[in-house]
Amino acid sequence: MSVHARPGDAGRGRAIRLTDRVGERDVLDRLIEAVRAGESRALVVRGDPGMGKTVLLDYLAGRAAAAGCRVVLATGMQSEMELAFAGLHQLCAPMLNRAERLPVPQRDALRTAFGLAPGPPPDRFFVGLAALSLLSGVAGNRPLICLVDVEQWLDQASAQALGFVARRLAADPVGLVFAAREPGAELAGLPELIVDGLQDEDARALLDSALAGPLDTRVRDLIVAETRGNPLALLELPRGLTPAELAGGFGLPGVVPLTSRIEDSYRRQLDALPTATRLLLLLAAADPSGDPSLVRRAAWQLHLPVQAGEPAVEAGLVEFGGRVRFRHPLIRSVVYRSASFAERRQVHAALAEVTDPAADPDRRAWHRAQAAAGPDEEVAAELERSAGQAQARGGLAAAAAFLERSVALTADPARLAERILAAAMASMQAGAFAKALDLLATAEAGPLDEFQRARVDLVRGSVAFASGFSSDAPPLLLKAARRLEPFDLELARETYLIAWRAAINCGHSAGEDVLPEICRAVRALPSLPGTPRPLDLLLDGLALLGTDGRAAAIPTLQRAAKAHTDMRVEDVLRWSSVSSEASALLWDVEGMHAISARHVQLVREAGALAQLPIFLNGLGIATAWIGDFARTASLIAEADGVAAAIGIPIPPFTELKLRTLQGKEAEASALIAHAIEFAAASAQEMAAISAHWGAAVLYNGLARYEEALSAARQATSNPFEPWVSIFALPELVEAAARVGDTELAHDALARLAETTRPCGNDIAAGIEARCRALLSDGPAADELYREAIDRLGGTRVRTELARAHLLYGEWLRREGRRIDARERMRTAYDMLAEIGMEAFAERARRELVATGETVRKRSVETVTTLTAQETSIARLAGDGLTNPEIGARLFLSARTVEWHLRKIFAKLGIGSRRELNAALAQLRQDSQPT
């Protein structure tokens, strides 16, 4: 939402009275009242430079403090944008004494992110969860208002973490208010207070207050019009202009942008200051910490007199108090940009000299880099170490910035190439794809050895793959893998696996020969020494699948599936896209579910929020296939909640699977259309195959077999895609059999049998027997249906078992065995209705009616009294988890969990956690049709 308020104010001291700004005051006062009442509020104050955002934050801080709230402040600084989590640390520093009360994983993540303790690189959003818990805990004693000024200059890691916090605030007495010119994508969707220019009457009054004498009315109106009511411009532009210039309007050329004119005004004020004062201001502008003692020590290094700052303070440009604070962020920017390069190097050298190398090595390295006049290997190496430390804290963007600056200071050609490649890889991992490609071009302009050329290809292919599954990715990655073989066989194998995945996702757009070529190349590789990794087994199995067929690949894939259950969390996170692929190739839905559940647990424990939605969706697909739709809905809600909180949208493939199995035509059709559009836009053919598979299931359930046949043919048309196109074959057999195209049905059955027979498990054998029964007659069909039911009945895959009962019952009725058909169809109907497969249940109901039984038409819904999130919380609480444990699982504060539980208890009519499981069971029973 956007809250459009009346115009704001700017500057300090001479700004127009805030009491005249009723609209903004009311918005901020209501925010304070809500927080004091125990509610959470997030707000973005947005406006052009000079509109008064900082003054509004000052007003909010004063009012909140007077109302008994605790107030903490962080300010984004351009010079600190490359230091990971610097802004978040600034905000949280006054509260870190409470960090010991956080859950241990969150406490450790926060300490690692702030460089206070060693540890594995924390997920940036998990750091946000730790910050959320910290703020919630602090607010438990006293309502908390957090202010973040100049948000556009926050470092990327802090912006992402605080955006996560803003989206997960729910029932905590915390207000989080950002001020920004143009908010970053991290804040997208948050409520906004848009601060516009002053009305003409107020603008004229403010301008008059800034003038020493009268001004011609026409000139005054010209100034008001040109400034568009910008308060800072109205206050600052007259400064330094002579009465003659003002009288003629000569100081305000209309062709110059307003911000530039304000900066010119500041520049004139700076020019009037003594040289020593200007140098001291430059020191303050170059130091992002705002630490006055640090500035004093650096000033001493430059032999600046103690009283050097007095003229700037008297001019109202800066304050030297508990923190060094410029009157407006533009002043800091003007001070720094107005200085010569020599002057900047001089102050950065002084700041580096007085910055503690043990307590703040990264900031010291950055100052040394800015002080370097040319290539300097010692500083370049220090920046390289800082990049490693930034990456260890989870700051990929910061690591890329350090490495890029290290490149600029490197003279040795051999080291230069290595650092460029490291910077390109870090930029790619941080999502700065254009920067990564620019760095690769720089690397290729100089001398490279073959190993370095191979890594250029690897980064370029990885950028193509990560930026949208481009059809360029598979051949680039194949080329990189081949070049890597002589130098790093392990990396070459990993690259082949990425290339294989990219080729599958792109489908035909990657070219017909790429996938077979990848498989042949892998088959020609020498074996790695020692025990093969799960990924090596998977790669070998996939290569065998492509060269020798499924029967040859099955033993290796079975070993790979078993090995994937014991993968280390580091490998799980790194290879999220292939974690359960071996089980899927074996028709082992139960194995898919077990591996996915295990990997979700590992990812949750690691706090890898950026990747958690991927794993939750994988588990959701397996859970829907098994037939637990309530649990699937809960997983979808959790994945969507995390994705919304971190601002990374995910394709709704799990919901598509659920809705098509449920037979909800309207919802499923919209999702199918969306997936097909997504596939066309991203050149990701696998998304379209998944959509067509879903459509085939939907239309078979609705008994619209011509439409099911069309969808199933499209889903099974890719000869290279080894998962979804195979899963869609049973739909093709059923639809073709129902429309009478027995030739197509037999062809689909033959293709299906090639995939099921080598697997040797009951799911594969049961599905094949069910499909074979559709094309058989007499006792053979009867025996096959019974075999399908016996085999599937020994598994957890209830959706396939229920459909086997349905097909058997339909066959029995056509055979004239009405009593047997009625019994079998009643079983099918009850199972399908209990699972929630409404379309298939309606098919069964119609068959029951045809046998002469009266059946009331009914539909099934999963638990509807509780939302999906409430259901998840209730289930976890019923399992005995505490509020902090539930919060850690669902990425909420403990206080928010408590708030949800109160609502859940009221809805269920219970008074304690001990009653939850019984109440949930009753709710599920009540939702079942009778």
N, C-alpha and C positions, 0 to 999 in steps of 0.2 A: 504494500500500500504506500501511498505518498501523502504526507501531511503538508499541505501548502499553507505556510504561515505568513504573517506580515514580515516585511523586510527586517534584516538584522543589522547589527552594528559592527564596528571594526575598531581596531587600535585600542590603546589604553590611554587614559587620562582625558583626552579631548573628544572621545566618542560621544555620539548623540545618546541622550539618556535612555537606558534600557527600559525604564518604566513606561516609555511610549510604545514599546513593542509588545502589545497585549497578546497577539496571536502566539508568538514564540514562547512568551512567558507562560502562557496557559498550557501549552504542550509539555514544556519541561516540568512545570509544577505538577501536572497530572502524572507524569512519569515518576516523580519523587513519591507522590501519594501512593501509587500502585506498589512501588518497591517497599515502602514502609508497611503496606498492608500484607506483605508476604508474597507478592507476585513478581515475576521476572519481566523485564522489559529490555528490548534491544532497539536501537534507533540510530539511523545514519543522518547526520546533519550535513547537507550537501549544498554547495554554492561556489561561485567563482571566487578567486582570490580577492580579499578585501570586503567581502559581504558581511563579515562579522561572526564567522563560525567560532573562532577562538573566544571571543567575548561571550558568546552564548554558553560555551563550556565553562567559562569562568563564573557566569551567573549561576549555572547549574551546580557547580562545585560549592559556591557560597550558600545557596539555598539548601542544598543537601546537607552540608555540614551543620547549618543552623537547625535543621530538622532532626539532627541526631544520627545521621548516616555517616559511615566511614567513606572517605573519598580517596581513590588512588588514580594516578595520572601517568600516561605514557605519551610521548610525542615522537612521531616518525621523523627521521632525519635522513636527508639524501646521502650524507657521508656514511651512514650506518646501514644502508640497504643491503650491503654485501655480507653482513655479519648475521649468521643464522640465529634466530630466536632472540636477537638483541631487543626488539620492541617488547616481546612477551616478558623477557627478564626485567625490563624497566618497569612494567606494570606489576609484576608479581614480587619484585624484590622486597617491598615492605612487609610481605606476608609469608616469606619463605620459612619463618620460624615454625609455621604450622605444617610444613611439608612432611615432617616425620609422622603425622597422623594419617597420611594418605595410604591407600593400599600399596603394598610394597612394589608391585610392577609399575604403578603410576609414579610413585615417589622416585624410583630409580630412573624412569624415563625423563622426568623433569630435571633431575640432577645431571643426567648425562647431556640433555639438551642445553643446559646452562653452563656446561663445562665444569661442573662442580665435582664430578665423579666419573671414572671410566665406565664403559659399558658398551653393549652392542648398539648400533645406530637405531634410535627410536623412530617409529612412525610419527610423522609430523602431526597427524590427527590424534594419535594416542597421547602425544604431548598436550594437545588441546583438551583431551579428556581429563588428563591430570590437572590442567589449569582449571577446568570446570569444577572438579572436585575440590580444589584448593579454594576457589572463590565461594563455592557453596558452603564449605566448612567455616570460612571466615564470616560469611553472612549469617551463620547460625547465631552468632553473638550480637550482631548489630547489622542492620541493613547496609548494603555495600553498593556504591556507585563507582563504576570504572569508566574513565574518560580516556579516549584515544584520539589525540589531535593529529592532524596532517597524516591521515591513514594512508594516503597514496604513496608516502615515503617509508612505510614500514617495510622491513625485510620480508621476503616472500614466505618464509617459514612461519613467522609471527602472524602475518595476515591470514594464512590458512588456518592456523591454530585458533586464532580469535574468531574467525568466521565460523568455525566449528562450534566454539563456545556459544556464540550468539544464537545459533540454530538449535542448540540442545538445552538452553535455559527454558525451564518450564514452571517449576513451583518453588524457586529459590528467591529470596528477597535480594535480588541482584539486578542492577541496571547497568547495561553496557552500551555506551554512546560513542559513536565514531564521528569525527568531522573530516570531510574530504572534499576536494574539488570534484573529482570524478571517482566514486568508490570503485575499488577493484572487483573483479569477478567473485572474489571470496565473500563479498557482502551482498551478492545479488539476491534479491527477493526480500531483504529486510525492510522494515518500515523506514520511510524517509521524511525528514523535515527539510523542505526545499527553501533555502533562504534567497530571496530575490532582492532587487534594488529598492531603494527608498522611493516612496511617492514624491512627486515634484515639490510639494509644500514642505515635507520633512527634509528633502535634499537641500532646498534653498536655505532652510534654517540651519542645517549643519554647516553648509558652506559659509554662511555669514559668521558662524561661531569661530571659524578658522581664519577669518580675515582680520587684518589689523585696522582696516578702514573701509569706507564705502566702495562699492563696485557698481559700474554701470549695469543697469538692469538687463540690457541685451547680452552683455558679456556673461553675466551671471547665468542667464538662461541657457547660453551656449555651453557653458561649463557643465551645468546640470544635465543637459541633453547628451553631451559627449561622454560623460561619466556613467550615464544610464542609472543614476541613483546609487552608484557604488560608494558606500560610506568611506572606505579607506582612501579611494581616489579623491573624494571631496575634501578630506582632511589633509592629504599629503601633497596633492598637486600644487596648491598655492605656495607651499614651503619653498623658499629659495628663489621665488620669482619677484622681480621688482614691480612696484606699482605700475610702471609704464608697460611692462610685459603683460601684466594682468589686464590692464585697461584695454590693450589692443588685442588681447587673446593670442599674442605671438608665442606664448610658452606652451600652447596646447594644440599642436598640429594634429588635425583629425585623421591623417593617414596612419599614425602610429597606434598600434594596439594598446588598449587601456592598461594592461598589465605592464607593458614596456614603459608607458608613461609614468606609472607609479614607481617602477624601478629607477627611472631617470630622476625622479624626485628624491628618492633615497640616495642615489649616487651623488646628487648635488649636496645633500646634507653631509655625506661622508667626506666629500672633497673639502668641506669647510673645517674638518677636524685636523688636529696636529698629526704628524706622521706617526709618532709613537702610539697614539690612540688608535689610528687605523690599523697598525700592526697588531695591537692587542685584540681588537675586534676580529681580525683575521684569525688569530689564534683560537678565539672562542668559536668562530664559525667552523673552523677545521676540526674541532674536537666535538664529537657527537655525544659524549658522556654528560656534558653540562656540569662537570665537577670543577668548582671554583679553585680548589687547591691544586688540581692538575694544571689549570690555566696559569695559576700564579707561578708554579714551578717552571713551566715552559717559558713564561715571561721573564723569569730570572735568567734562564738560559740565553735569552735574547737581549739581556741587559736593559730591559724596559723599566722605567721608574714605577714605583708603587702607585703614584697618582695618575698614571697614564689613562686609566679608564674613566676618570671623572668627567671630562667633556662629553663623552658618549652617554653617560648616565644623565647628565644635565640636559642633553638634547632629547632624552626620552627614547633613545635607540635600543638600550640594553639595560638589564638589571643584573647586578652581581650580589646575589643573596645566598640562600641555601643552594641554589642552582644558578648557573648562568642562563639567562633567558632573554632572547631578543623580543622586541615589542611585537614583531610580526615575522613569520617564517620567511617572507620575501626579503626582509632585511638581511638575514643570514645568507640567503642565496646571493644577494647583490654584493655583500661584503666579499664573499669568496670569489665570485666571478669577476669582480672589478680588479682583483689583485693580479699582478703579473705572475708568470710561471715561476720566476725566481723567488718571488715573495712566498708563493705557496710552498715551494720546496723548503724554504727556510723555516716556516712554521711547522710543517710536518716533521722535519728533522728534529726540531725542538720537542715536539710532542712525543716522538718516538723515543727520544732520550729519557724522558721522564715517565714513560709508561712502563709499568712493572712487567718484565718479560715472563715471569712465572704466573702472575695472576691474570694477565690479559695479553697472551702472546699473539693472538690473532689481530687485535687492534694495533699492537706495536708493529707487526709485520706490514699491516696495511699502511700505516704512517711511513714506515721506511720505504715502501714501494712508491708512495706519492712523493717522497723526498728525493728519489733517485733521478739523476739528470740524464742517465743513459743506461745501457746494459750493465747489470750488476749481478754476478752469479751468486754471491752470498745472499742477497735479498731475494733473488728468484728461488733459491733453494728453501729459504724461510717461508716464502709464500706457498711453495709446494707442500711443505709440512703443514701449514695452516689449512690448506685444502683438504688434506687427509683428516685433520682434526674436525673440520667442518662437516665432512662426510660422515665421520664417526658420530657426530651429534645429530645426524639426519638432515643436514642442510645442504642438499644437492645444488641448489642455485648458488649458495655461497661458495661451495667448493669450485663450481665452474668459474665464478668471478675471480677467485684467488688464482686459479690455474691460468686464466686468460691474462691476468696482469703479470704472472710469472713468465708467460710467453714473451711479453713485451720487453722484459728485462734480461732475456737469454740471448747470449751471443754465440755460444757453441752450437754449430749446426746439428750435431748428433743429439744433444739434449733438447734443442729447439723442437725437432720433429716429435720426440717423445712427449714433450709437454703440450704441444699442439694437439696431438692425438688424445692425450688424457683430458684436455679441456673440452675437446669435441665430444668425447664419450660422456663426460659429466654434464655437458649442456644437453645432450640427447636424453640422458636419464632425468634431467630436471624439466624436460618438456620444451626446452628452447631449441626447436628443430632448425629454424632458420639460422640461428647462431652456430649450431653444430655444423651445418653444411658450409657456412662461410669459413669456419676454421679448417674444414677438410680441404677447401679450395686453397687456403693458405699453405697447408701442409704439402699439397701436390705441386705447388709452385716451387718448392725447394727439393733438395736431394732426399730420396727415400730408399731404404732397402726393401727387399721383397716382403719381409715380415711386416714392415710398416705399411706397405701398399695393401697387404691383405687386411690389416686392421682398418685402413681407410674404407675398403669395401664393406667390412663388417659394420662400421658405424653408419655408412650410407644406407646399407640394406636395413639396418635396425631402425633408422629414421623413417624409411619408407613403410616399414611394417607397423611401427608404433603410431604413425601419423594418420592411419586410416586404412590399413590393409591394402596398400597400393599394389597394383599388379606388377610394379617394378621390383617389389621386395623379393619374391622367390628367386629370380635369376641373379640378383645382386648378392643375396645371401649364399646361393650355390657357388658363385664365383669366389666369394670370401672364404667359404669352407674349404674349397679346393686349394686356395693359396695358403691357407693356414696349416694344412696337413704336415708339411715338412718341419714346421717350427713348434707347433703346439697341438698335438693330436687330440688332447682332451677338449680344448677350445674348438677345434675343427668339428668334433662330433656334436658339441652343443650347438654350433652354428648350423650344422646339417639338420638338427632337430627343429630349430627355429624356421629354417627354410622349408622343411616338410610341412610344418604347421601353416606357414604363410601360403604355401601352394594350395593346401586344402581349403583355406578360407577364401582364397581368390577364385578357385575353381577354374572354369574355362578361360577366364580373362588373363590368367597367368601363362597360357599356352598349353597345348596338349602334351608337349614333351618334357616339361620341367619336372613334374613329379616322378615319372619313371627314371629320369636322369639322376635325380637325387637318390632314389632307391638303389640304382646301380652303383653310384659312387660310394654309398655307405657300405654296400656288400663287399666292395673292393678294399675297404679299410683294414689295416692290421688291428688285432685285438690289443686292448690296453692291458698292461700287466696288473696282476692282482684280481681281487673280487670285483666283478663288474658292478657299476652303480645302477640303481633303478632306471636312470635315464638312458644308460647304455643298453640295458636290456630292452627298454621300450623302443629305442631307435633301431636296434637290430630286428626286433619283431616287426616294426613298421616297414623296414626295408624288405624283409622276407615277404611280407604281405604284398608288396608292390612287384616283386620279381618272381616269386615262386607260388604265390597264392596263399589263401587262408589256412589250409590244412598244414602247410609247411611252417607257417608263422605261429600257430597256436601254442606249441610247447614253450617257445620263447616269450610269447605274450603272457602265458600263465605265470611264468617266473617273474616277469615284470610286474604283473598285478600283485603278486605276493610281496615283492620287494617294496612296492609303493605304500604298503601299510606301515612300513617301518622307516619312512623317509624322515630325515632331519628337517626341522622347521625351516632352516635356511633354504634347503632345496625345495620344500613345499612352496615357500613364498616366491622363489625365483622361477619356478616352473608351474605356476598356477594353472596355466591353460592345458596342461597335459596330465594333471594329477590322477584322474580316474579313467583315462582313455583306454588303458589296457583292459580293464574290466568291461568297459562298454563294448570293445571289440569281441569279447567272449560271451556276449549276451548275459553277463553276470550282473543283473540289476541289484541284487543283494550285495555283491562286492562293491559296486559303485556307491551304494548307500553307506556301507561300512567305511570305505576309504574317505568318502566325502565328509562323513560325520567326524572321523578322526582328524582330518585336515582342518575342518572348521574349528575344532577344539584347539589345535595347535596355533592357528592364526589368531584366534581370540586371545589365547594366553600370551602370544607375542605382541599383542596390541597393534597388529598391522591393519588399521582401519581402512587404508586406501585399497587394500586387496580383499578385505573381508566380504564385500558384496558379491564378488566373483565366486567365492567358495560357498556362500549361503545360497546362491542361485543354483550351483551345481548340486548341492544337497537337496534343494527344493525340487529339482527335476526328478531325482531318484525317489524322493519321498512321495511325490505325486504319483509316480509310476507304481509304487508299492500300494497306494490307495489311502494314505493318511492325508486327506485334504485339509483338515483343520491345522495340522502341523505345517503343511506346505504354505497355507495362507499366513501363518505366523512367521515363517522364514522369509516370505516375500515382504511382509511388513517390516521386518528387521532390516533386510537388505535395502529396501527403499528408504527407510529412516536414516540408515548410515550414509547412503549415497546422497540423500538430500543434505545431511549435516556437513558432509565434506565437499559438497558442490560438484560431484562427479556423477553425471547421469549414467545409468546402465540400461541396456536394451531389455525389454520385459519378456524375455524368452520363457522364464519360469512361469510367469502368470499366463502366458499363451498356452503352455502345456496344461496348466491347471484348468483354464476355462474350456479348452477343447475337450478334455476328459469329462468335465462337468456337463458339457453340452449346452453351455450358455451362449447361444448363437450371436446375440448382439455384441456382447463383450468380446467374444473370441474373434468375430469377424473384424472388429476394429483393430485388434492386436495383430491379426494376420496381415491386414493391409499395411499397418505401420511397419511390420518386419520386412515386408516386400519392398516398401519404399526405402527403408534403411539399407537394405541389401543393394538396391540400385544406386543409392547415393554414395555408398562406401566401397563398392566393388567387392563386397563380402558375400559370395554366392551361398555360403553355408547358412546365412541367415534366411535366405529365400527358401532353401531346402527345408529348414526347420519349420518355416511358416506353412509350406505345402504339406508337410507331414501332419502338422496340427490340423490343417483344413481337412485332410483325409480322415483323421480320427473323428472330427466334428461331424462330417457329413455321413460317415458310416453310422454314427450314433443316431443321427436324425433320419436314417434310412433313405437318404437322398444319394443313391449309389452312383448315378451318372456324375454328379459333382465330386463325389469321393474318388471315383475313378480318375477324373481329370487331375485332381490335386495329387493323388498318389503317383500318377505317371510322371508329373513334374518333380515330385520329391525323389523319385528313384532314377532320374535320367542321367545323373552324373556317375560315370563308371569309376571315378577315382575316390570320391568321398566315401569313407568306409564305415561311418556310423549312422547318421540320420537316414541316409538313403537306404540302408539295410533295415533299419527299424521300421521304415515305411512299407517294406515289402508285404508284411501281413495285411496291411490295409489295402494294398493293390490286389492281393489274392481275393480278399473278401469282396471288394467292390466289383472286380471283374467277374467273379463267380455269380454275383447277384444280378448283374446285367446280362449274363449269358455269354460273355466273351471267354469261353473255356481255354482257348489257345493262349491268350494273354495270361490268364490265371495260372495255367500249367507252367508257362515260362517264368512267371514271378516265383512260383513255388520252387522250381529248379534253382533259381538264383538264391532263394532263401535257404534251401537245404545245403548249398555250398558253404553258407556261413554258420548254420546251426549244428550240423552233424559233427564237425571236428571239435566242437566245444565240450561235448560230453557232460553237460549239466542239465538239470530238470527244466529250467526256464527255457533254454533253447529247444530242447526236445519237445516240451509241452506245446510251445507256440508252433513248431513245425507240424506236430501231430494234429493240432486244431486246424491249421491251414490245409493239410492233406485231407482231412475229413471232409472239408467243404467240397472237394473235388472227387469224392468217393461215393459209392452207393452200397446199400444193403449192409450185411454184417461187417464188411470192411470199414465203412463209415462209422458204424456203431462202436466198433472196437477202437478206432482212432479217437473218437470223441472221449471215450472212457479213459484212454491213455493220456490224453491232454489234461483231463480233469485230475487224474491221479498224480501226474507229474507236477502240474502247477499247484495242486493242493498241498504238495510238500514244500512249497516255497512261500515267501511273504508277499509275492506279487499278486495282490488280490484283484487288481484291475483286469489282468489277463485271465485269471481263473473265472471271474464273474462273466467275462465275455465268452469263455468256453462253455459255461453252463447255458448262456443265452443261445449260442449257435446250436448246441445240442438240442435244446428244447424246441427251437424252430424246426430243426430237421425231424425230430420225433413227430411234431404235429403234421408236417408234410407227409410223413410216412403213415399217417392215420393212427398213430399210437397216442390217442388223446389223453388217457390217464397218465401214462409215463411222461408225456409232454407237459401236462399240467404240473406234475410234481417237480420236474426239472425246471420249468419256467418259474414256479414259485420260488425255488432256490435262487435262480438268477435274479429275479425281481427283488427279493429281499436283500441280496448281496449288493446289487447295483444301487438300490435306494439307500442302504446303510452307508456305502462309500460316498455317495453323492454324485454318481454318474447319471444325471437326470435324463439325458437324451436316450441312452441305452436302457435305462429303467422304463422309459415310456415305450420303447420297442417291446420290452418284456411284458409290460402291462397289456399292450394291444394283443400280443400272442395269448396271454392268459384269457382275455375276453373271448378270443377266437376259439378257445377250448371249452367255452361255456361257463367259465368262472366269472363272477361279478367282482370287479376290483375298482375301488375308488381311486380316481386319478389324484396323484399327489406329487409334490415336489419336495426336495430335501435341501435344506440349507445347513451350513456349518454353524457353529455357535454364533448367534447374532446379537445376543444381549451385550456381549463385551466386544470392544474393538479388538483388532488383531494385536495391537501392542498390549492392551489390558490382558488379553488371553495369555500372551507370553509371560507377562509379569506374574499373573496368577499361577501359571504352571510352575514357574521357577520358585515362587514363594512356597507353593505346595510341596515342592521337592526339598524344602528346608534351607534354601539359600537366604542369607541375610540381605537387608536392603543394599549395603555397599557392594555385596557380591552380585546382586541382580543389576545394580547400576553399572558395574564394571562389564557385565555380560552384554547389556543393552545400550551402553554408552550414554547413561543418564546419571544425574547426581542422585545420591541416596535420598535426599529430600524429595526429589521428583518421584522416585519410586514410592516413597511413603504416601505422597499425595495421590498417586494412581491407586494404591492399595485401599485408601479410604473410599475412593469412588467404587472400586470393585466390591468391597464389603457391602456398600450400600446397595449396589445393583443386585448382588446375590442374596442379600438379607442375612448376612452372617456377621459375626463379631470377632473372629480370630482366625489366624492362619491355620489352626488345627482343623477348621471346618472347610478349608478350600478344596481339597481333593474330592470330598463327598459332594460339595456344591457343583464343582465342575463336571463330575460324572453325571449328576442329576440334570445339569444343563444340556449335556450331550444327549442324554436319553430323551429329554423333553423336545429336543430339536428333531428327533427321528420321527418319521411319519408312522402312523398307526393303521 
